[in-house]
Every structure is written in structure tokens, then in C-alpha cells.
Amino acid sequence: MRANLRNGIAVALAASLSLAGMHTPAAADSGAAFAELAPIRTNTAVLEDSDHDGIPDIWEEQGVVLSDGTEIPLPDWGADPHRPDLYLQLNWMKSEYDTLGCNARAAAACADANRKSYAPSVETLEQLVKLFDDHGINLHIDAGDVYTNIPNYGKRFGGETVDYAPVYFGPGEPEARKLLRNIDAIGERQNIFRVGIIGDQMRQDSMASGIALVGDNSFYVSNNARMTTQEQLRNTILHEFGHTLGLRHYGAADYTTDIKNTAPMQAGYKSAMNYKYQFSHFDYSDQPYFADTPEGKRFVPADWDVLRLDNSRIGAYAESIGARAHIEVAEVKADDIAPVKEIPAEEIAVADVPAAEKVAVEAPVEEIKAAKADKAEKAPESFGGEHIDKDKKVEQQPAKAEAKAEKAEQAQHKVEQVQEKVAKDAPAAKVNVAAIVGSIVALLAILGAGFAFMSMQ
């Protein structure tokens, strides 16, 4: 088991524990949680970490194998050595109904069993991811089958994995000890992941909304009867997660450690870490403020400017460098391919067309081909290439003029014949000679005779 070096005096240990809605436990109780832990091993202290997220650049560029053999293919999981990355595993309680197995058996306790879902919604998790992204941080979440935004992610460890219990911390059990056990439970993955648990009441006599280890990898969210909306759950996850990132109820721990946890909330501290705004303001502070202390005003920087993305666990120890995601591709075997059915030649139906009908169909085709060939021979060479042969076009012009003149003479002769017939045969009755001649003129115009004709009366 690898654990963080937390052995020290009880007062220092109590200061490392932040309680949402509860007083800090007695120093002796907190100290007992850390007495059994061994010093942490580290072999990455000198490795470069450009974005100060605790994960060495070489891990993010090449992946890493942890000391228990766990492969962490960070480059395939969306890690960026030049943009901070946070990895969070979220687990939650099953309902009492599911824990009792009421779907499979009719137990007496099932009638009154709690069916509440403790799970965060997909929308809640996406809003958390977006909030951090808007501030330049990649938040990667493993929430089991409900949600993950980690690409190429294999086995999921988050989700509904905790059995229901009406209270999470047992009688006389220090909260810090159980939170540390939750870190131990994820094994060497604590080099990468923080872990959050969502459940019901913390203790029988408490309706506090959560508890976390400041600057460490573990927190608990109490989705109890007073937590009635996803917005309240979302903001509380942000609140408790913020404690693991080095924030207290008054701002960054480095600036507010000596402010007692029972001190009044600061109106100028606009952050979900402040009890005044925990359920109404979904954000950490992006503006500094001046905190009121017994010694006077104290400058406290904006939360987003001083988040502790690294700690003594993140990126602490690796067995070797180099790990890539095992992306499974379905292998198609020859046996899985259905053979193509062979159809005997005698079973293939072919329409039997009589010879006479075939000739009738083919004859027009041959005639069309012959006509096209004949037309091609008679066509002027001036249209056979990519340009027009101007010399041949000039040679054709006299012949065309003679043809037009001959047509004009023929038309004139027809007009004279009509005039003679009208003068000879027409009765004294009114005859519209002009209409007759006009029709002939229109006909000649359509034929393109190309000459002018005066109408007659």
C-alpha cells in the first residue's frame, strides 16, 4: 500500500481536514487517522512539469506504467503537457432498494426501501467539465457507465459501486481515516486520479453537505434528504472538489489557514466555496478580495489564480515510462465470412430471343451508324476540328448566293401566276388579294428567300 506522508502533530492534521457544515474534529481523532500510514515513495521530483498539474510532461507525452502494473496511456486519454489536466473518479451509493436486491426477491424490508438515485446527471458532469475548460483546465471524469469524457478509456472504475448505508461514517470513525481509505482503494491510480464518493447522510445527527481533505485526493458529498436538485448536487461536488485543490471556505489555504473554520463567512468572497454562495454561485472566485481577520484586512487572491492542481500524490511514482491505449478492433476471421453460393450454369435463366427479333432490333442500330458515317463524310471540314477553317468558308459563299437567287426567281414566278389567276377567275365580288399574297410572302420569309416584296391591292 502506498500512502501520503501525513504523520505529524494533531493540530496540523486537523487543519488539513475541511468539513462542510461541521466543526473540525478533535485533534486527537484526526491524528489517529494518519498514524498507520507509511511515507510516500517518489521518483519524479526532478521531472519537468510545464503546466504545474503535478503530472510530469514525459508521462503526458508517452504514458506511464505504475508500480502495480497499471498502464496509464495519458497521451491517448487527452492529456496535454502544456495545459493542466485533472482526473476525477466519481462513485456513488446504490439505492437501498437495489442494495437489498428487491428486484430479485420479495423481502419485507423492500416495501419501505429507499429508491433514491444518488447519481449525478450527465448534464451536471458536462457543466463541471465546461467550467474548468473555460478556465483553461482539462477536467477528465470517470463516472462509470453514466459518463466519461476520457477518450480511448478502457475499464471504468467510477459509477454506482457503493452499497447503500443511511450514514456513511460509522460511529466513532474519524472522517479523515475513511477518506484516506478511499484513496488507498483506488491503488496506484491515485498518482493520477482524485476520488469522490456521493452518498446519503454523513452521520446520524448531521445534515452537512460534505467533507474533504484539503490539498489531497479524497472527498465525500452528502446527497441527503435536503439535497433536492441536481444544481445543489453539482455545486456541492464543485465545493468539495475545491477543497482537494487547496481551497478553504475563505479562499486559498495558503492565505487563510489561520482563519478559524468557525469564523463568519466573508461577503466579499464570491465563490461556491463560501457557504453564502455554495448553492447559488456555480463557480470559484475570479476576483481577489480583502478578508476580515482579527489582525485587520488581508488580501486573498482569486481562487482560479491559486488552485493547487498538484499535491504529494499526483505524479509521485512510476515503474516505467511508456503506455498506450489498447483500442480493440474486431478481428474478422475467415470462418466468420459466409461463403458465396455458387449457382450452376444450367440454373441461370436467359431470355431466348428469336433470331428474327434480334435482327429487327439490331437493324436500326446499323442504319443509324451508316447514316452518321455518311453525314460525317458530307460535313464541312471546318467543323471537324478545334477551329474553323476560314479559307474553305469563303469558298462556299458564292455557291450559297447563287442558290438564294434561284429561290427568289422561283418565288417571283409563283407570285405572278397567282396574280394572273386572280385577275382572270375572281368574280366581281370583293376578293382580298392582299391577304392571299401576304400569306405567300410570309411563307417565303419562313423559307428564307431573302428578298423584299410589296403588297398588292
C-alpha positions, 0 to 999 in steps of 0.5 A, a space after each residue: 500500500 502506498 500512502 501520503 506522508 501525513 504523520 505529524 502533530 494533531 493540530 496540523 492534521 486537523 487543519 488539513 481536514 475541511 468539513 462542510 457544515 461541521 466543526 473540525 474534529 478533535 485533534 486527537 481523532 484526526 491524528 489517529 487517522 494518519 498514524 498507520 500510514 507509511 511515507 510516500 515513495 517518489 521518483 519524479 521530483 526532478 521531472 519537468 512539469 510545464 503546466 504545474 498539474 503535478 503530472 510530469 510532461 514525459 508521462 503526458 507525452 508517452 504514458 506511464 506504467 505504475 508500480 502495480 502494473 497499471 498502464 496509464 496511456 495519458 497521451 491517448 486519454 487527452 492529456 496535454 503537457 502544456 495545459 493542466 489536466 485533472 482526473 476525477 473518479 466519481 462513485 456513488 451509493 446504490 439505492 437501498 432498494 437495489 442494495 437489498 436486491 428487491 428486484 430479485 426477491 420479495 423481502 419485507 424490508 423492500 416495501 419501505 426501501 429507499 429508491 433514491 438515485 444518488 447519481 449525478 446527471 450527465 448534464 451536471 458532469 458536462 457543466 463541471 467539465 465546461 467550467 474548468 475548460 473555460 478556465 483553461 483546465 482539462 477536467 477528465 471524469 470517470 463516472 462509470 457507465 453514466 459518463 466519461 469524457 476520457 477518450 480511448 478509456 478502457 475499464 471504468 472504475 467510477 459509477 454506482 459501486 457503493 452499497 447503500 448505508 443511511 450514514 456513511 461514517 460509522 460511529 466513532 470513525 474519524 472522517 479523515 481515516 475513511 477518506 484516506 481509505 478511499 484513496 488507498 482503494 483506488 491503488 496506484 491510480 491515485 498518482 493520477 486520479 482524485 476520488 469522490 464518493 456521493 452518498 446519503 447522510 454523513 452521520 446520524 445527527 448531521 445534515 452537512 453537505 460534505 467533507 474533504 481533505 484539503 490539498 489531497 485526493 479524497 472527498 465525500 458529498 452528502 446527497 441527503 434528504 435536503 439535497 433536492 436538485 441536481 444544481 445543489 448536487 453539482 455545486 456541492 461536488 464543485 465545493 468539495 472538489 475545491 477543497 482537494 485543490 487547496 481551497 478553504 471556505 475563505 479562499 486559498 489555504 495558503 492565505 487563510 489557514 489561520 482563519 478559524 473554520 468557525 469564523 463568519 463567512 466573508 461577503 466579499 468572497 464570491 465563490 461556491 466555496 463560501 457557504 453564502 454562495 455554495 448553492 447559488 454561485 456555480 463557480 470559484 472566485 475570479 476576483 481577489 478580495 480583502 478578508 476580515 481577520 482579527 489582525 485587520 484586512 488581508 488580501 486573498 487572491 482569486 481562487 482560479 489564480 491559486 488552485 493547487 492542481 498538484 499535491 504529494 500524490 499526483 505524479 509521485 511514482 512510476 515503474 516505467 515510462 511508456 503506455 498506450 491505449 489498447 483500442 480493440 478492433 474486431 478481428 474478422 476471421 475467415 470462418 466468420 465470412 459466409 461463403 458465396 453460393 455458387 449457382 450452376 450454369 444450367 440454373 441461370 435463366 436467359 431470355 431466348 430471343 428469336 433470331 428474327 427479333 434480334 435482327 429487327 432490333 439490331 437493324 436500326 442500330 446499323 442504319 443509324 451508324 451508316 447514316 452518321 458515317 455518311 453525314 460525317 463524310 458530307 460535313 464541312 471540314 471546318 467543323 471537324 476540328 478545334 477551329 474553323 477553317 476560314 479559307 474553305 468558308 469563303 469558298 462556299 459563299 458564292 455557291 450559297 448566293 447563287 442558290 438564294 437567287 434561284 429561290 427568289 426567281 422561283 418565288 417571283 414566278 409563283 407570285 405572278 401566276 397567282 396574280 394572273 389567276 386572280 385577275 382572270 377567275 375572281 368574280 366581281 365580288 370583293 376578293 382580298 388579294 392582299 391577304 392571299 399574297 401576304 400569306 405567300 410572302 410570309 411563307 417565303 420569309 419562313 423559307 428564307 428567300 431573302 428578298 423584299 416584296 410589296 403588297 398588292 391591292 
